[in-house]
């Protein structure tokens, strides 16, 4: 046990297996300490962990073990770790913690982390916690909570350094040395006018290279890429990506400086938005791994029901050709191939289109070119696979005409699959419907209906007397 205590540090190699999971020996030791109420050992252990590592530990524990860990560590528990866990786990922990303890812990948290924890809590709990926080900190947190969910104002940090533009470099440096309640980390300082309107910013490297008597206004950068507080967080992330920013000022409707958005928050936004798009494409909503069975079942039901309806539509198309299928059983064997190839081709195009739309890479200037490109790709792949499946069908069933029918159907379906994969997301975007949510159902329907109709329709025209 002594050896474990000496080697258990925040060194990633000591905590994690090669596959990224926490080491079983470490996890077992923590569980044993929880079961035996060894509070001092636990406080020592989690005190060495980075917030993300503590988050991983919380997710690896059972609910009862998580609650007991928080109880045993008391005010030594790092509340910042709750920004690294699933929403369900975060709410489970804060619901079990006294509001007084949460309010006290918020004194040591950055405002953006505090808002992230507060925003999912019940309104009554929010008000009680805010009432226990000093007025200056409370105002900043309340201001951030007043902005729309998923906006830059919700993600901003309200701690920043702002000075008058007429100050000298020396005055500014002395101010930063002598003032205690400044942000722990920052990459630039801001200059504000007497009306609190943002005047510009100075990067730290430029500040440190300037002489003490130089005025802030003489080295001020006005090209700030300031972000409106009401801007969607995904759009704000695109601004960071486009201009390679480390931080950006956040302003209100009067161009007053209200906060700063930093790259660590933007990385979280990018990961969150990408994860949401992937889940929506699969029709699984906003579920988390920690959600219970009933919640997960309910979140998936809607799109499974929509898929059932579209499957019935495709089956109705097949029903139109019952007589044709009864006369030639080979058609029933080959039908899934046509539908499957079209579905996969449509999904490929749709995935690229949805991601491009979310990154603002498709606009009115290049939309037609991209549509032509995807259509041509669909045709080329259609012809290539038409030859392959045509030859296979000919030798498999000994019918050259059947090979031709499935080959032509393959070309038609893959062409329409490519068109659907690009046009449906574009249409949904224009209709102000999130393409990531609804595209997959419509694309699958188009590829199934077109595939079955083309294959069975051609067979009934050319092969069945």
C-alpha positions in Angstrom: 0.0 0.0 0.0 2.9 2.4 0.8 4.3 1.8 -2.6 1.0 2.7 -4.2 0.8 5.9 -2.3 4.3 6.9 -3.3 3.7 6.1 -7.0 0.1 7.4 -7.4 0.6 10.9 -8.8 -0.9 12.9 -11.6 1.6 11.4 -14.0 -0.5 10.0 -16.7 1.7 6.9 -17.1 1.0 6.0 -13.4 -2.8 6.4 -13.8 -3.8 5.1 -17.2 -3.5 1.9 -19.1 -2.3 2.1 -22.8 -6.0 2.0 -23.9 -6.7 5.2 -21.9 -8.6 3.5 -19.1 -7.7 4.1 -15.4 -5.4 1.3 -14.1 -7.4 -1.3 -12.2 -4.9 -1.4 -9.3 -5.3 2.4 -8.8 -9.1 2.2 -9.1 -9.3 -0.7 -6.6 -7.2 1.2 -4.1 -9.5 4.2 -4.3 -12.6 2.0 -4.0 -11.0 0.2 -0.9 -10.3 3.6 0.7 -13.9 4.7 0.1 -15.3 1.6 1.6 -13.0 1.9 4.6 -13.7 5.7 5.1 -10.0 6.6 4.7 -10.7 10.3 4.2 -7.1 11.5 4.7 -5.8 9.1 2.1 -8.5 10.1 -0.4 -7.8 13.8 0.1 -4.1 13.2 -0.5 -4.8 11.2 -3.6 -7.3 13.5 -5.3 -5.3 16.5 -4.3 -2.6 15.3 -6.8 -5.0 14.8 -9.7 -5.7 17.2 -12.5 -9.4 18.1 -12.8 -9.7 15.9 -15.9 -8.1 12.9 -14.1 -10.5 13.4 -11.2 -13.3 13.5 -13.7 -12.2 10.2 -15.2 -12.1 8.7 -11.7 -15.6 9.9 -10.9 -17.0 8.3 -14.1 -15.3 5.0 -13.3 -16.9 4.8 -9.8 -20.4 3.5 -9.1 -22.9 6.1 -8.0 -22.7 5.2 -4.3 -18.9 5.3 -4.4 -19.0 8.7 -6.1 -21.3 10.2 -3.4 -19.2 8.7 -0.6 -15.9 10.1 -2.2 -17.4 13.6 -2.3 -18.6 13.3 1.3 -15.3 12.0 2.6 -13.2 14.7 0.9 -15.6 17.5 1.9 -14.3 21.0 1.0 -11.2 19.5 -0.5 -13.2 18.1 -3.4 -12.3 20.0 -6.6 -15.6 21.1 -8.0 -13.9 22.0 -11.3 -13.8 18.2 -12.1 -17.5 18.3 -12.6 -16.9 20.2 -15.9 -15.2 17.0 -17.1 -18.0 14.5 -16.5 -21.3 13.6 -18.1 -24.3 15.9 -17.3 -26.1 13.1 -15.5 -23.1 12.5 -13.2 -22.6 16.2 -12.6 -26.3 16.7 -11.5 -26.1 13.6 -9.4 -23.2 14.9 -7.4 -24.4 18.6 -7.0 -27.9 17.4 -6.0 -26.3 15.5 -3.1 -24.0 18.4 -2.1 -25.3 21.1 0.3 -25.7 24.4 -1.5 -23.5 26.1 1.1 -20.6 23.8 0.2 -21.1 24.5 -3.6 -21.3 28.3 -2.9 -18.1 28.2 -0.9 -16.3 26.1 -3.6 -17.4 28.7 -6.3 -15.1 31.2 -4.6 -12.1 29.3 -6.0 -13.6 28.5 -9.5 -13.2 30.5 -12.7 -16.6 32.1 -13.6 -16.9 30.0 -16.8 -16.6 26.8 -14.8 -19.1 28.0 -12.2 -21.6 28.9 -14.8 -21.2 25.5 -16.5 -22.1 23.8 -13.3 -24.9 26.2 -12.4 -26.7 26.3 -15.7 -28.1 22.7 -15.4 -29.2 23.1 -11.8 -32.8 23.8 -10.7 -33.6 27.5 -10.6 -34.3 27.5 -6.9 -30.9 25.9 -6.2 -29.2 28.5 -8.5 -30.8 31.4 -6.6 -29.9 29.9 -3.2 -26.2 29.4 -4.3 -26.0 32.9 -5.9 -27.4 34.5 -2.7 -24.4 33.0 -0.7 -21.8 34.4 -3.1 -20.2 37.9 -2.7 -22.0 40.6 -4.7 -19.2 41.2 -7.2 -18.9 37.6 -8.2 -22.6 37.1 -8.1 -23.2 39.8 -10.7 -20.8 38.3 -13.1 -22.3 34.8 -12.8 -25.9 36.1 -13.1 -24.9 38.1 -16.2 -23.6 35.0 -17.9 -26.6 32.9 -16.9 -28.9 35.6 -18.4 -27.4 35.0 -21.9 -28.9 32.3 -24.1 -27.8 28.7 -23.6 -25.0 27.7 -26.0 -24.1 31.3 -26.5 -20.6 32.9 -26.1 -21.9 34.8 -23.1 -22.5 31.4 -21.3 -19.0 30.2 -22.1 -17.1 33.4 -21.3 -15.0 34.1 -18.3 -16.0 37.2 -16.5 -12.5 37.6 -14.9 -10.3 39.8 -17.0 -7.8 42.7 -16.8 -9.0 46.0 -18.1 -7.1 49.4 -17.7 -7.6 52.9 -19.1 -5.8 53.5 -22.5 -3.9 56.5 -21.0 -2.1 54.4 -18.4 1.6 53.7 -19.0 3.1 50.2 -19.3 4.7 50.8 -15.9 1.4 51.6 -14.2 -0.2 48.6 -15.8 2.6 46.2 -14.6 2.5 47.6 -11.1 -1.3 47.2 -11.0 -1.0 43.6 -12.0 1.6 43.0 -9.4 -0.2 44.7 -6.6 -3.8 43.6 -7.3 -4.8 40.2 -5.8 -8.1 39.3 -7.4 -6.9 39.1 -11.0 -7.3 36.0 -13.2 -4.7 33.3 -12.6 -3.9 33.0 -16.3 -4.4 35.5 -19.2 -2.7 36.2 -22.5 -3.8 39.8 -23.1 -5.1 42.9 -21.2 -7.9 45.1 -22.4 -8.2 48.9 -22.6 -11.6 50.3 -21.9 -13.0 53.9 -22.2 -14.6 55.7 -19.2 -18.0 54.4 -20.5 -16.6 50.8 -20.3 -16.7 50.6 -24.1 -13.9 48.3 -25.4 -11.1 50.4 -26.9 -8.6 47.6 -27.8 -6.2 45.0 -26.4 -2.5 44.5 -25.8 -0.9 41.0 -25.9 1.4 40.2 -23.0 4.5 39.7 -25.2 4.0 43.2 -26.7 3.4 44.6 -23.2 6.6 43.0 -21.8 8.7 44.2 -24.7 7.6 47.9 -24.3 9.3 50.5 -22.1 7.6 51.5 -18.9 6.8 55.0 -20.0 5.0 53.9 -23.1 1.3 54.5 -23.1 -1.1 51.6 -23.5 -2.9 53.5 -26.3 0.3 53.7 -28.3 0.6 49.9 -28.6 -3.1 49.1 -28.6 -4.4 46.6 -31.1 -7.9 47.5 -32.4 -8.2 44.4 -34.6 -9.8 42.4 -31.8 -12.3 40.0 -33.5 -14.6 40.9 -30.6 -17.4 38.3 -30.1 -21.0 39.4 -29.3 -22.2 37.8 -26.1 -25.3 36.5 -27.9 -23.4 34.8 -30.7 -23.8 31.0 -30.8 -20.9 29.2 -29.3 -20.3 27.2 -32.5 -20.0 30.4 -34.5 -17.6 31.8 -31.9 -15.4 28.7 -32.2 -15.3 29.2 -36.0 -14.0 32.8 -35.4 -11.2 31.3 -33.2 -10.4 28.8 -35.9 -10.3 31.3 -38.7 -8.1 33.8 -36.9 -6.0 31.4 -34.8 -7.0 33.2 -31.6 -5.9 32.3 -28.0 -8.6 34.5 -26.5 -11.2 37.0 -27.6 -13.1 39.8 -25.8 -16.9 39.3 -25.4 -19.0 42.4 -25.7 -22.6 43.3 -25.1 -25.0 45.1 -27.5 -23.4 48.4 -26.5 -19.9 47.2 -27.2 -19.1 47.1 -23.5 -16.6 44.5 -22.4 -18.4 41.8 -20.4 -16.0 38.9 -20.5 -13.3 37.0 -22.4 -13.6 33.7 -24.3 -10.4 31.5 -24.0 -9.1 28.7 -26.2 -9.7 26.1 -23.5 -13.4 26.9 -23.5 -13.4 26.9 -27.4 -11.8 23.4 -27.5 -14.6 22.1 -25.3 -17.2 23.7 -27.6 -15.6 22.2 -30.7 -15.6 18.7 -29.0 -19.2 19.2 -27.8 -20.6 20.3 -31.1 -18.8 17.6 -33.1 -20.1 15.0 -30.6 -23.6 16.4 -31.0 -23.5 16.2 -34.8 -22.3 12.6 -34.7 -25.0 11.6 -32.3 -27.7 13.4 -34.2 -26.7 11.7 -37.5 -27.3 8.4 -35.8 -30.5 9.6 -34.2 -29.5 9.2 -30.6 -30.1 12.8 -29.4 -28.2 14.2 -26.5 -27.9 11.1 -24.4 -24.9 10.4 -22.2 -23.3 7.1 -21.3 -24.3 7.6 -17.7 -28.1 8.0 -18.6 -30.3 5.3 -17.3 -32.1 2.7 -19.5 -35.5 4.5 -19.5 -34.0 7.9 -20.5 -31.9 6.4 -23.2 -34.8 4.3 -24.6 -37.0 7.4 -24.7 -34.4 9.5 -26.5 -33.9 6.9 -29.2 -37.6 6.1 -29.7 -38.5 9.1 -31.8 -36.1 8.5 -34.6 -36.5 4.7 -34.5 -40.2 5.4 -35.0 -39.4 7.7 -37.9 -37.3 5.0 -39.4 -40.2 2.5 -39.0 -42.4 4.8 -41.1 -39.8 5.2 -43.8 -39.2 1.4 -43.9 -43.0 1.0 -44.4 -42.8 3.4 -47.3 -40.0 1.3 -48.9 -41.9 -1.9 -48.2 -45.0 -0.4 -50.0 -42.8 0.1 -53.1 -41.8 -3.5 -52.9 -45.4 -4.5 -52.5 -46.2 -2.9 -55.9 -44.0 -5.6 -57.5 -45.2 -8.7 -55.7 -46.2 -10.4 -58.9 -42.8 -9.7 -60.4 -40.9 -11.0 -57.4 -43.1 -14.2 -57.3 -42.2 -14.9 -60.9 -38.4 -14.4 -60.3 -37.1 -15.2 -56.8 -33.6 -14.0 -57.8 -35.0 -10.4 -57.5 -35.6 -10.9 -53.8 -32.0 -12.1 -53.3 -30.5 -9.1 -55.1 -32.8 -6.3 -53.8 -30.8 -5.8 -50.5 -27.6 -5.3 -52.5 -29.0 -2.4 -54.5 -30.6 -0.7 -51.4 -27.5 -1.2 -49.3 -25.1 0.2 -51.8 -27.3 3.2 -52.3 -27.7 3.7 -48.6 -24.0 3.6 -48.0 -23.2 6.0 -50.9 -25.9 8.4 -49.6 -24.6 8.3 -46.1 -21.0 9.1 -47.2 -22.2 12.2 -49.1 -24.5 13.2 -46.3 -21.8 13.0 -43.7 -19.4 15.1 -45.7 -22.2 17.7 -46.4 -23.5 17.9 -42.8 -19.9 18.5 -41.5 -19.2 21.0 -44.2 -22.4 22.9 -43.4 -21.5 22.9 -39.7 -18.1 24.3 -40.5 -19.6 26.9 -42.9 -17.6 25.5 -45.8 -20.6 25.4 -48.1 -22.2 28.7 -49.2 -24.1 30.2 -52.1 -20.9 30.6 -54.1 -19.7 26.9 -54.1 -23.0 25.0 -53.5 -23.6 24.3 -57.2 -20.0 23.2 -57.7 -20.2 20.8 -54.8 -23.5 19.4 -56.0 -22.0 18.7 -59.4 -19.0 17.1 -57.8 -21.0 14.8 -55.6 -23.3 13.8 -58.5 -20.3 13.0 -60.7 -18.8 10.9 -57.8 -22.1 9.0 -57.5 -22.2 8.3 -61.3 -18.6 7.1 -61.4 -19.0 4.8 -58.4 -22.4 3.7 -59.9 -20.8 2.6 -63.1 -17.9 0.9 -61.4 -20.1 -1.1 -59.1 -22.6 -1.7 -61.8 -20.0 -3.6 -63.8 -19.0 -5.7 -60.7 -22.6 -6.6 -59.6 -23.7 -7.1 -63.2 -21.0 -9.7 -63.7 -21.7 -11.4 -60.3 -25.4 -11.6 -61.0 -24.9 -12.9 -64.5 -22.7 -15.8 -63.4 -24.6 -16.4 -60.1 -28.1 -16.8 -61.7 -27.0 -17.6 -65.3 -28.9 -14.6 -66.7 -27.2 -11.9 -68.7 -30.4 -9.8 -68.7 -30.6 -9.9 -64.9 -27.0 -8.7 -64.7 -27.9 -5.7 -67.0 -31.0 -4.9 -64.9 -29.2 -4.8 -61.6 -26.3 -2.9 -63.2 -28.6 -0.1 -64.6 -30.5 0.0 -61.2 -27.1 0.4 -59.4 -26.1 3.4 -61.5 -29.5 5.0 -61.0 -29.6 4.4 -57.3 -26.1 5.6 -56.5 -26.6 8.7 -58.6 -29.8 9.6 -56.7 -28.1 8.6 -53.4 -25.3 11.2 -54.0 -27.9 13.8 -55.0 -30.0 13.1 -51.9 -26.9 13.1 -49.7 -26.0 16.7 -50.7 -29.4 18.2 -51.5 -31.3 17.1 -48.4 -28.9 18.6 -45.9 -28.8 21.8 -48.0 -32.6 21.9 -48.1 -32.9 21.4 -44.4 -30.3 24.1 -43.7 -32.3 26.5 -45.9 -35.5 25.6 -44.0 -33.6 26.4 -40.7 -33.8 22.7 -39.6 -30.6 21.2 -38.2 -29.3 18.9 -41.0 -27.6 16.7 -38.5 -30.9 15.8 -36.9 -33.1 14.9 -39.9 -30.9 14.1 -42.9 -30.3 10.4 -42.3 -33.9 9.5 -42.2 -34.7 11.3 -45.5 -31.6 10.1 -47.3 -32.3 6.5 -46.3 -35.8 6.7 -47.5 -34.8 8.2 -50.9 -32.1 5.5 -51.5 -34.5 2.6 -50.5 -37.4 3.9 -52.6 -35.3 4.7 -55.6 -33.3 1.5 -55.4 -36.3 -0.8 -55.1 -38.3 1.1 -57.7 -35.5 1.2 -60.2 -34.5 -2.5 -59.8 -38.0 -4.0 -59.6 -39.4 -1.6 -62.2 -36.7 -2.4 -64.8 -37.1 -6.2 -64.1 -40.9 -6.0 -64.6 -40.4 -4.1 -67.9 -37.5 -6.1 -69.4 -37.7 -9.6 -67.9 -41.3 -10.5 -66.9 -43.8 -11.2 -69.7 
